[in-house]
Structures are given as C-alpha cells and as structure tokens.
Amino acid sequence: MGMFVRLADDFGGAVSPFQKSFFRNIVAVFVAGALFALKWREAARAPLPRGESASRGSGTPAASPWWPLVCRSIFGTIGIFGNFYALSHIPLGDACMLNKLSPFAAVVASWLLLGDRVTVRQGVAVAVAFVGAMFVVKPGFALAGETTAALAGLAGGVSAGLAYTCVRRLGILKVEPSFIVLFFSAFSTLATLPFLIFDYQPMTGAQVAILFGAGITATIGQFGITAAYRFARPREIAVYDYANVAFAAVLGFAVFGQVPDAFSWFGIAVIVAMGVWMNRAASGYR
C-alpha cells in the first residue's frame, strides 16, 4: 500500500494525502460493505439469540461498542493522514518505519485503557523504540527540510496504535470484523470529502489505477490487522507488524532507488530489535 501511495505522484500531478486517503478507503467501504451484507443476510435467515445483532458474534458482553468504534475511526483516520503525508514527502522505508511505532503505542494504550499488564521489559522496549524513531526522524539532521513530514509520520504511527487498541476492545466485545472495517472506512471516507470537494486535483488514468491498488492492498491489510488485534493482545503480536519493514526496504530500493542513510538504518535496527525482544518476552523466552 505504501508503495502505491508513493508511486501515485510519479504518474501525474501531485495528489494530496486527503485525496489518496479517499480512494484508499472507498475500496474498503465496498468490500467490507459487501461482506457485512452477506453476514446480515445469514443472520436474517438464521436469527441470532435475543440481545445479539449481525454486527456482533456470540457471547457478546452488554457493553456498547459505539465508543470504541468512533475512537477507532478517529484515531485510524489521523493515522492514515499522517502516514500518507509522510509517504509523500520522505523515503518509503523511513515513513513505514515511523508507522511501525503503532505496536508500541498499542501496548501502552492497552495497559492504560484495557488493563493489560505491561512488564518492565516491555516498558523499556517502548522507550528505546522511541529513541530509535528519533534516529529515523532525525530532526536537524539529514531530513531537516522534511521535519514536518517526519513528525506527521510519527503522529500517524502513534494514532494507529491507539486505533488498534480500540480494535482490541471491539474484539473483546465480539463485534463482527467486517462491520469494524466498514464503519472505519466509511468514517474516513466522509472525513476526506470536504478536502476532495474544495481541493480536488485531476488524476491520470494511471494514478486512478495505482490508488485502486492502494485500496485493495489496504483493505487486505485492514482485515488482517483487525483479526490479529481481535484475537490477541497487542504485546503478543507486535513483532508481526514489522514484516512489512523488509518489504518496504526492498520496494523502496527496487522501485524508487531509495537507500536509507546511516541514521535510518540504526533507528530501523533499534525498533525491530525491540519488537523481537518484546515478542520473545511474550512467548516466554529470555
């Protein structure tokens, strides 16, 4: 998805992050909407027990899912805007690495909001990962002219982590995954409409196709991450969110000819090392 978002600007005029976000989310609205409609039809044919709905699974607690849904959508939308802005202004690997602060933010937020226990080891890992992120952001260093974009990526990563914490809460409430994706995608699409109406930038056919690719890959990622945080605690799956770091580095070099500098390599190594260290702790290894 990150590659497609960055690639769109190379096949026509510059496209704003809000316009990219609209096309990225509209695909998810249709896909998630179709899947939820199928779920609804199945529920209509075989009515659920009293007190349940198609948006929830069996054994749902009485707590309302609406606040977690709204908060997931707000933080998720901020996360997209920050990530897309960073992807449009700094190297692909740097932008993706800043977005990978989201697992650490999710660990902290799940501790504060959901009562998940966080060990000293995990707290140290979060602090060290933040230091690693500073080497990627490197304010005043190689990206001095792009500090705004780097900080936007940082804010996007933290916001995404808060959104994933809300997804974890929705998983506890057993809310239907397609409904979570549909609600978030519809919210983000509506949030971008004012920017699209007043500042629409004409796109080439290639740009439309590329952003459609971003939408497809983002939708697959949304269902994957929703399932992951629905069934496991953030501290247990944080390391798996780093799988795309290698893909981002390969694609950044192969497609854009981007080679991370020494500061970025060091920051990337620190953040990935902390993710692996946290995962080993969650798995019972030392």
Secondary structure, DSSP 8 states (H G I E B T S, - for coil): -HHHHHHGGGGSS---HHHHHHHHHHHHHHHHHHHHHHHHHHHHHS---TT--TTB-TT--SS-SHHHHHHHHHHHHHHHHHHHHHHHHS-HHHHHHHHTTHHHHHHHHHHHHH-----HHHHHHHHHHHHHHHHHH-TTTTTGGGHHHHHHHHHHHHHHHHHHHHHHHHHHTTB-HHHHHHHHHHHHHHHHHHHHHHS-----HHHHHHHHHHHHHHHHHHHHHHHHHHHS-HHHHGGGGGHHHHHHHHHHHHHH-----HHHHHHHHHHHHHHHHHHHHHTT--
